[in-house]
Amino acid sequence: MSAPQYVSTRGGGDPVPFREALLDGLAPDGGLYVPTHVPDLPSSWRGAGSLADLGARVLAEWLPDVDGLGALVADALAFPVPLVPLEGSGWEGVHVLELFHGPTLSFKDVGARTMARLMGAALGGEPVTILAATSGDTGSAVASGFEGVAGVRVVLLYPKGQVSAVQERQLIVERENVQALAVEGTFDDCQRLVKRAFSEARPEEGRLSSANSINIGRLLPQMLYYLWADRQLGGEPPLVIVPSGNLGNLTAGTLAMRGGLGVAGFLAAHNANDGFPRFLAGGSPPAGDSVRTLSNAMDVGVPSNLERLRSLYSDDELRRLVRGEAVTDDETTASMRRVHDETGYLCDPHTAVGLEAARRARQRGAAAPIVVLSTAHPAKFPESVEAATGVGPEAPERLAALWDAPVAVETIPPMLDALRVHL
Ligand SMILES: *Cc1c(COP(=O)(O)O)cnc(C)c1O
């Protein structure tokens, strides 16, 4: 079968090649791009010796036209993704897939680094400015991901004073082709500015592109670690638990399954932003505003990738395949403490939401092996980890080094003219 093309979830327009879906981000009718079909996994994937090796083999079925795909993936995914078994009574057969060993300590490095290199290859040196509004882990992963990609300049907007100290540091550390802008306003102001910059773009600003979380170029590489977990686990298909917000991670997992990966089921673990679990339990699709929680990267009221999931599956199919679980902040803190007490494993609040869902699944009698995706390093959230466990997580060297590195950031009012100076 030939490689897939991409169509809008809203049905408008003809299928487009990957390059167009990648560079445009959003379909012209406002929908999200989904593949016309899911290629079968090549039989060689089980022989892969590393995540990057696996990535090169699997993505070749999706992206046969990308020159140097193997080297590109190897460069993007040059960090370990270990599957760590928990040891302690009651936790038998529970494994944590640590996705946070990349440069910015969250799983977003996997998607952002690969997407950045795919965009660099698609542009072939044509200059482009990537504009991104960010509130959390995405901005730093995107900035870091594009670092050194030829022809690409990145302009990042974040709400001044409204991101954590570690997150801000990761955004403003000086990078050759990245301009960080602290906007005197909210995250919504940042997003509004980005939208206006696109709709009112001027020819002299050159090509503008976005790197938001719904880009298909971020989704495809996220399939790979589901396969990599299976390679390390071997044996019975696992129940996979995904700490979820915008549902990109979960959507990627279902694509891996469609390609042929065996899974016992998915469990979407949410914080108090529980619209998706309610929907899965028979309610209407999520609509409300988000509330702030300890696991702030999952504070999403209306998950944008639900539109993708519902175009890939009927609601009945989705409800059979995925179960939802909602975990409060108190339960998240208790989970960090319990897991640490019972197994010695220190986890961040997002992973703790997943591990609480794992505990509940076992209580309900789930017998399959369990893989919990760990989406962030505990040192990214030192305050809540220490408050819960009494233990301060040790910062990896690349995080500690940030505090000595030069920074470059400008503060702007939330006005288009102030942004334009930087385009
Ligand atoms: C973004 C993020 C999530 C949520 O992932 P989605 O793909 O949006 O569902 C979970 N945990 C962390 C640490 C994140 O940064």
The ligand as an SDF file (V2000), in Angstrom:
LIG
                    3D

 15 15  0  0  0  0  0  0  0  0999 V2000
    1.3290   17.8760   27.3970 C   0  0  0  0  0  0  0  0  0  0  0  0
    1.4570   16.9970   28.5870 C   0  0  0  0  0  0  0  0  0  0  0  0
    0.4960   16.0070   28.9100 C   0  0  0  0  0  0  0  0  0  0  0  0
   -0.7690   15.8200   28.1130 C   0  0  0  0  0  0  0  0  0  0  0  0
   -0.5370   15.2650   26.8430 O   0  0  0  0  0  0  0  0  0  0  0  0
   -1.6400   15.3410   25.7090 P   0  0  0  0  0  0  0  0  0  0  0  0
   -1.0110   14.7680   24.5030 O   0  0  0  0  0  0  0  0  0  0  0  0
   -1.9780   16.8030   25.5520 O   0  0  0  0  0  0  0  0  0  0  0  0
   -2.8290   14.5700   26.1830 O   0  0  0  0  0  0  0  0  0  0  0  0
    0.7210   15.2000   30.0030 C   0  0  0  0  0  0  0  0  0  0  0  0
    1.8110   15.3630   30.7750 N   0  0  0  0  0  0  0  0  0  0  0  0
    2.7510   16.2890   30.5030 C   0  0  0  0  0  0  0  0  0  0  0  0
    3.9230   16.4290   31.4140 C   0  0  0  0  0  0  0  0  0  0  0  0
    2.6240   17.1420   29.4010 C   0  0  0  0  0  0  0  0  0  0  0  0
    3.5540   18.0660   29.1470 O   0  0  0  0  0  0  0  0  0  0  0  0
  1  2  1  0
  2  3  1  0
  2 14  2  0
  3  4  1  0
  3 10  2  0
  4  5  1  0
  5  6  1  0
  6  7  2  0
  6  8  1  0
  6  9  1  0
 10 11  1  0
 11 12  2  0
 12 13  1  0
 12 14  1  0
 14 15  1  0
M  END
$$$$
